[in-house]
Amino acid sequence: MTSKDREYVNQVLDSGILAGAFAPHVKALQEEFADYLGIKYCIAVNSGTAALHMAVAAAGIGPGDEVITSAFSFLASATAPMHQGAIPVFVDIDPRTYNMDPAKIEEKISDNTRAIIAVHIQGLPADMDEIRAIAEKYDLILIEDAAQAAGAEYKGKKAGTLGDIAAFSLNQTKNFQAGEGGLFVTDDKEYWLRADMVRMFGEQVREKERRSYVAHTLGWNYRMPELTAAIARAQLERLDEINENARRNARILNAVLEELDGIEPPYCPPDRTHIYHKYRARLRPEALGIKEKDTVFRDKVLLALQAEGVPAVLWQTFPLPANPLFQKKEGFGKGFPWSFPGARDIRYDPSEYPETVKLLNSSIVIGSERYPIFAQSAETVEAWGEAIRKVFRNLDEVLEAVELPEEAAFGLGEITSLR
Ligand SMILES: Cc1ncc(COP(=O)(O)O)c(C=O)c1O
């Protein structure tokens, strides 16, 4: 944290104003983030999940509706529609960008489909032109899950301004963070007003007007605390610098990985910028003639890198639809939302997402939550690069020497074990 964070936090402590929809730092953050994106409306809330739920609610999505999202994301991309009683439908990824493959969206659209949640996974904007064209063709609302992509750009426009509504997360792992928190953004006044009611118990809260305590719709308490807003404001001032640092560090690692066989850097198409919320390297054991199973090779490489001091980790090891939540389809109990009358019978067979399965079985993330790539110095990342070289130049010995623990050490690595 910086002296700016302390300065703003002290302002809050001195003011004694710790909360409120119109508390000074909450208000300022909303204005500053809207300016940063070049968008009209922003609502600060207490998590990215809350912001995403508000987006779905503002879009008027409800029971029986279907919402399309990526098979490779964090759970909230799929559960936000469920908070409104809607049903998530998953699309496999493009193996190069790791984002939802636009070519596979149309086959998932039904009469019940109401929206697409495009996720900008790990900080790389999705193929928004193609996705928007499909949304327009089928009259679907386009929501961006920009939780991991604050400051990333697509054809010169910032993530969060590429659809109808967007949600950001400010949790501690993000390039733009405030411990916890979220931001809802839109250019549409109607969506903004509806989302604002969802933030506060369904009330229409107006500045300088007495609070009425009248619920006009179903709402929650998603208000952002003032201390969170103070930290977020200080962090927003540094966001471009943090993202630039992420890109510089990614370039260092890219150069190392490009020299080596059996490991590939993440791809960033030339028409967009990546903020490397996570740097996911793809493993190619087949290019080396290695016969080990993908997950065995992955886990051995991971242990070897960790032993060399590289904070390499796994993040998500199976497609979202393989989660027991979707396999059991119990949801809220009594099978809701899937049991809603008129809902289609949606199947969640993990084999329908081969590219997601393949990616997650054969890739690792370099940089952990404690030591994310975007927060490191060039020297540190160069040292990681040296260690990666060492492991990949001695792979035969590494594979021979590393013993995997008997138990699946890294969680549910094999999707079949979930059934
Ligand atoms: C892609 C994605 N969507 C949504 C969320 C939810 O954000 P939060 O953890 O702030 O609720 C996250 C958080 O990790 C995320 O990575």
The ligand as an SDF file (V2000), in Angstrom:
LIG
                    3D

 16 16  0  0  0  0  0  0  0  0999 V2000
  -14.0580  -13.4870  -13.4640 C   0  0  0  0  0  0  0  0  0  0  0  0
  -14.5840  -13.1190  -12.1010 C   0  0  0  0  0  0  0  0  0  0  0  0
  -15.8780  -12.7900  -11.9730 N   0  0  0  0  0  0  0  0  0  0  0  0
  -16.3980  -12.4250  -10.8080 C   0  0  0  0  0  0  0  0  0  0  0  0
  -15.6420  -12.3760   -9.6630 C   0  0  0  0  0  0  0  0  0  0  0  0
  -16.2860  -12.0460   -8.3680 C   0  0  0  0  0  0  0  0  0  0  0  0
  -15.6800  -10.9880   -7.6970 O   0  0  0  0  0  0  0  0  0  0  0  0
  -15.6600  -10.9000   -6.1070 P   0  0  0  0  0  0  0  0  0  0  0  0
  -14.6870  -11.9260   -5.6110 O   0  0  0  0  0  0  0  0  0  0  0  0
  -15.2060   -9.5030   -5.8530 O   0  0  0  0  0  0  0  0  0  0  0  0
  -17.0350  -11.1510   -5.6190 O   0  0  0  0  0  0  0  0  0  0  0  0
  -14.2930  -12.7090   -9.7230 C   0  0  0  0  0  0  0  0  0  0  0  0
  -13.4520  -12.6770   -8.5180 C   0  0  0  0  0  0  0  0  0  0  0  0
  -12.4930  -13.3040   -8.3440 O   0  0  0  0  0  0  0  0  0  0  0  0
  -13.7480  -13.0850  -10.9830 C   0  0  0  0  0  0  0  0  0  0  0  0
  -12.4670  -13.4190  -11.1010 O   0  0  0  0  0  0  0  0  0  0  0  0
  1  2  1  0
  2  3  1  0
  2 15  2  0
  3  4  2  0
  4  5  1  0
  5  6  1  0
  5 12  2  0
  6  7  1  0
  7  8  1  0
  8  9  2  0
  8 10  1  0
  8 11  1  0
 12 13  1  0
 12 15  1  0
 13 14  2  0
 15 16  1  0
M  END
$$$$
